[in-house]
Amino acid sequence: MTDLQASAPAADSATGELEALLARLTLEEKVLLLTGHDFWASWPLPSIGLRRLLFSDGPSGVRGEVWDERHPSLNLPSATALGASWNTAIARRYGNAAAVEARRKGVDVVLGPTINLHRSPFGGRHFECFSEDPLLTADLAAAYVTGVQENGVAATPKHYIANDFETDRFTVNVVVADRPMRELYLAAFEKAIVEAHAWAVMSSYNSVNGATVTENDLLETPLNSEWGFDGIVVSDWTAVRSLNSARFSQDLAMPGPQGPWGEALVAAVRAGEIDESHVDRKVLRILKLAERVGALDGFEAAVPEPVRVEDGVAFVREAEIAGTVLVKNAERTGTGGTGGAAGAAELPWSPSELSSVAVIGHNARFARSQGGGSATVLPEYVVSPLAGITAALPDATVTYSVGAVVQEGIAELPLSTITNPATGEPGALVRFLDASGAELARENRRATALVWFGGDAPITASSVVEFTTRYTPEETGEILLGFAAAGNGRIYVNDDLLLEQHLDSLGTDLGAAFISPPTHSIALTVTAGEPIDVRIEFDIVQGGPLSGALSITVGIEPDQSNPDALIAEAVAAAKAADVAVVVVGTNAKVESEGFDRTSLALPGRQDELVRAVAAVNPRTVVIVNSGSPVLLPWRDEVSAILLSWFGGQEYGDALADILTGTAEPGGRLPTTWPKTEADVPVLDVTPVDGVVRYDEGIHIGYRAWLKAGTEPAYEFGFGLGYTTWSLDDVTRDAPTIAADETLTLEIGVTNTGGRRGSQVVQVYASRADSAIDRPVRWLVGFTTVSADPGHSVVTTIAVPARAFADWAEEGWHYEPGSFTLQIGTSVTDLPLTTDIEVTA
C-alpha cells in the first residue's frame, strides 16, 4: 500500500507548541475538552484559539449537524456495494467524496468507515461493513481513510473492536481468543492506522473478554503501542459510562455535555486518585486533531482545501455499477410477450429489441438506497429502478405492479401529495409549543419523516410538537393514517380527534428505540383528489441519553388486505411483456442499526411473487435490493440475478446502465451468500447470559464454509460480467520469503470475450501439512484488471510475508516451509498455482 503511505499528511507542528497551549489551561478547562459540548460537537476554547470540532456520521454519506431534508446530503452506495467493488481506487474516491461533503457541511470528523467483519449474515449492520474477509476489509478501509484525509477531514474507523452484531450491544461481553482477535478483527483495522494514518478511531459499546472497550487495554495495545496511532479515540455515543475509563486510552466521550467525567474527573485528579498525565495525554491528542483539521488558530491545517474533487453524483452512479454483482445470466430459452431473440445471454438487453417491460416489486418504486440507523442521510432525490428503467427505454412500454408488500410500519407521505397550510407550498408546518400552547418555534418542512438529533430546535423547552399538512390522496379507498414515535400522540383529521395513542419504546437501544420507533394508525376512507387536513400532536418527554432528540414519522401503513390480487396483477403484466424485472429486497425492520436479523428470508410474499412471475415469463430478471445476504430459493427459475445492495441516490440509473449494457456490472461477492439458513456455519449473534463467544476462532465467512465442506448459493469472490476471461500464467519474483519481505506475483490475464470488461484477480494461500490450525485457504492479495476484447494484460499483486504468519503467545509467528498460492476469480475457481517457501 505504498500509494497510501505516500498520501499521508504533512508533518504536524512540533509537539512542544501544543504542549505550550496545554500548559495555559486549567484542570477544569482540560477536563471540559474531554466530553462533547452537545450531540455532535466538542467544546471550543477561544482563549487558545480552539474552535469546536464537528463530528458527523459518514459511512455512506455525511449528514452534517442536522437531520433535515432541507439540507440534503450525497447518498453513496452502501459499504457492502463498496466491498463488492474490490477496488481500492473506488474506495479512495469514496472517501474523497465523503470529505468534500463534510467540508461543505462544516464537518471536521467523519464517523466512518465501519469496518467490523461480516462474522454472521444475521448481523444487523452487515450492510454498513465491507466484507467477511479481514484483508479485503483492511485494504478498502485504508483507501477510504486516505481518501477522506487527503481532503483535510478526519476519518474514524469504527467500531473498535469485536462489535459485529447489535443484540445487547451496550452490555454484551464478547469472548474471543487472541489469535482470531489479531488475525481477523484487529487486522481489519490495522492498515487504516499503520498505512493510512487515521486521525481518529471510534471505540465500541461492548466488552471484550470481560472489560468494556472504553476501559480496555486494547485501546493502548496494539492501537498506540504497536501501531503508532497518534489520533483520538472517540467513544461511540454514550459508550463511556464510568470515571474509571479516564485511566485508559479513551480520549473523548460523546455526546455531551453530560457524562461520567466532568466534575468527577476534576475531583479525582485533585484527590490524587487519577494522575493528571492521563488528562494531559488526551487533551494533547485532541489539540493535534484540531490542528490537523484547521480548528486551531496559529496552526496550519494538514490540508487547507480539498485537493481531490469530482462530480459526486456521477461518482455515486459509477460506484454502484462497480459494486453490483451479476450472479446469474442464463441463455434465453424462450421469449415473453413479443420481443427478443433466444440463444443469447439475458443481459445486457438490446433496447431496440424491447417493446414492453414489466417492472414489478415494492422496491422497484420505493427503493432502499441505504440501510437504517443513525448513519442515515437525506439525499435530495433517489432514482428508483422504475424511474431509471423507464428513462433508459423511451421507446418501450414500461408498466409497474407492486406485486407484494415489503414495507412494515409507517411510510412517509409523498411530497407531491402534501401542502403546507402556512405557505401553500409542498410540505408541512411543524411548530414547537410550550406547556401553555404558546409557539416557541416553527419550521416549514418538505418531508413527513422528521428527526431532531442536534441542531437548535427548542425540544428541551417544548411540551408539544405539532405537525400539520393538507394531504391530497392519489387513489380512492381506505388508508391507514398514522405516526411512528415512542410516546404519546394524537391524530386529528379535519380538526376531529380520531386517535390518541401512547406507544412504548421497542427497547432501550438507541437504534431500535429512536431510529425504528413503534407505529400506530387508523383506518380512514379517502377520495382521490379530495384533500384532508391532517394534524398530529406529540407530547415531548425529556430525560435519558436522548434528551434533546426527537423522531416522528407521519404517513400511511401498508394495505395488506388482498395480497393474492397484487401477485395476480403482477403476473398478468409479466405475461404480456417481453421481459419482467422483479426488484425484491428488505425493509427498515430487517436491516438497521439497533437490532439483528431473525431471518435471511425476504420479507412478505416476495419469494412467491418471483416464482409466479418466472412461471409466465422465462425472461425474468431479478434485482436484489438488500444490503446483506438473503435467501434466493427461486434462483434456478429465473433468467438473471443482480445483487445490487443499497445503491445510493443514483441507484435506478446505475441499474439501467447495467441492464442495457451501457456499463458492465463490476462487482464480486465480498461475503458468502447461503442456500439455506441451516447451511450458514456462523449464526451466533444472540448473547447467552450476556456473552457471545467467538468459538469458531479464525474460521468465519468463506473459511468456515470451506471447513464445513458445504456449498453455498454463491461463493466469496464470485461474480459474472459481460465478457469472458482466461488466467494464463503466473510468475513470482523469488522462491522464498522471510519476515518483513514482500513477494511479487505477475499474472497474465486475457479478455476472451466480445466486449471490454473488468475482472477481479484473487490470490489465496493454503498449507495442507501445517502444524497449526489454519483455514483451508485464505485471501492474501487481489487486484482489479480491465482489458479490451482479445487483449491480454499482466497484472501485479504484492503479497507481504505477514500473509503467511499466525498469531502466537509471543507475537507473530512464521511457520517455515512451503505454502501453496492459488490464483483465480473466486475462492473456489482457482486455475493457477505456484508455491512459496517461507523461511524462519
PETA-V999585 format. One record per run of one state. SS is the DSSP state (alpha for helix, beta for strand, coil for the rest). FROM is the first residue (numbers start at 1). TO is the last residue. If there is no record, write none. Layout:
BEGIN
ss=SS from=FROM to=TO
ss=SS from=FROM to=TO
END
This chain:
BEGIN
ss=coil from=1 to=1
ss=alpha from=2 to=6
ss=coil from=7 to=14
ss=alpha from=15 to=23
ss=coil from=24 to=26
ss=alpha from=27 to=32
ss=coil from=33 to=34
ss=beta from=35 to=35
ss=coil from=36 to=40
ss=beta from=41 to=41
ss=coil from=42 to=44
ss=beta from=45 to=45
ss=alpha from=46 to=48
ss=coil from=49 to=49
ss=beta from=50 to=50
ss=coil from=51 to=53
ss=beta from=54 to=57
ss=coil from=58 to=78
ss=alpha from=79 to=85
ss=coil from=86 to=87
ss=alpha from=88 to=104
ss=coil from=105 to=108
ss=beta from=109 to=111
ss=coil from=112 to=113
ss=beta from=114 to=114
ss=coil from=115 to=125
ss=alpha from=126 to=128
ss=coil from=129 to=133
ss=alpha from=134 to=149
ss=coil from=150 to=153
ss=beta from=154 to=160
ss=coil from=161 to=172
ss=beta from=173 to=175
ss=coil from=176 to=177
ss=alpha from=178 to=185
ss=coil from=186 to=186
ss=alpha from=187 to=194
ss=coil from=195 to=199
ss=beta from=200 to=203
ss=coil from=204 to=206
ss=beta from=207 to=208
ss=coil from=209 to=210
ss=beta from=211 to=212
ss=alpha from=213 to=215
ss=coil from=216 to=216
ss=alpha from=217 to=219
ss=coil from=220 to=231
ss=beta from=232 to=235
ss=coil from=236 to=242
ss=alpha from=243 to=247
ss=coil from=248 to=251
ss=beta from=252 to=253
ss=coil from=254 to=261
ss=alpha from=262 to=270
ss=coil from=271 to=275
ss=alpha from=276 to=293
ss=coil from=294 to=295
ss=beta from=296 to=296
ss=coil from=297 to=311
ss=alpha from=312 to=323
ss=coil from=324 to=324
ss=beta from=325 to=329
ss=coil from=330 to=330
ss=beta from=331 to=331
ss=coil from=332 to=344
ss=beta from=345 to=345
ss=coil from=346 to=350
ss=alpha from=351 to=353
ss=coil from=354 to=355
ss=beta from=356 to=360
ss=coil from=361 to=361
ss=alpha from=362 to=365
ss=coil from=366 to=371
ss=beta from=372 to=372
ss=coil from=373 to=384
ss=alpha from=385 to=392
ss=coil from=393 to=396
ss=beta from=397 to=401
ss=coil from=402 to=409
ss=beta from=410 to=412
ss=coil from=413 to=414
ss=alpha from=415 to=417
ss=beta from=418 to=419
ss=coil from=420 to=425
ss=beta from=426 to=426
ss=coil from=427 to=427
ss=beta from=428 to=433
ss=coil from=434 to=438
ss=beta from=439 to=445
ss=coil from=446 to=448
ss=beta from=449 to=453
ss=coil from=454 to=463
ss=beta from=464 to=472
ss=coil from=473 to=476
ss=beta from=477 to=484
ss=coil from=485 to=486
ss=beta from=487 to=493
ss=coil from=494 to=495
ss=beta from=496 to=503
ss=coil from=504 to=509
ss=alpha from=510 to=515
ss=coil from=516 to=518
ss=beta from=519 to=526
ss=coil from=527 to=530
ss=beta from=531 to=539
ss=coil from=540 to=548
ss=beta from=549 to=557
ss=coil from=558 to=562
ss=alpha from=563 to=575
ss=coil from=576 to=578
ss=beta from=579 to=585
ss=coil from=586 to=591
ss=beta from=592 to=592
ss=coil from=593 to=605
ss=alpha from=606 to=616
ss=coil from=617 to=619
ss=beta from=620 to=625
ss=coil from=626 to=639
ss=beta from=640 to=643
ss=coil from=644 to=650
ss=alpha from=651 to=659
ss=coil from=660 to=672
ss=beta from=673 to=673
ss=coil from=674 to=676
ss=alpha from=677 to=679
ss=coil from=680 to=687
ss=beta from=688 to=688
ss=coil from=689 to=690
ss=beta from=691 to=693
ss=coil from=694 to=701
ss=alpha from=702 to=708
ss=coil from=709 to=713
ss=beta from=714 to=714
ss=coil from=715 to=719
ss=beta from=720 to=720
ss=coil from=721 to=724
ss=beta from=725 to=732
ss=coil from=733 to=735
ss=beta from=736 to=737
ss=coil from=738 to=741
ss=beta from=742 to=751
ss=coil from=752 to=756
ss=beta from=757 to=766
ss=coil from=767 to=777
ss=beta from=778 to=787
ss=coil from=788 to=791
ss=beta from=792 to=800
ss=alpha from=801 to=804
ss=coil from=805 to=805
ss=beta from=806 to=808
ss=coil from=809 to=810
ss=beta from=811 to=813
ss=coil from=814 to=816
ss=beta from=817 to=824
ss=coil from=825 to=831
ss=beta from=832 to=838
ss=coil from=839 to=840
END
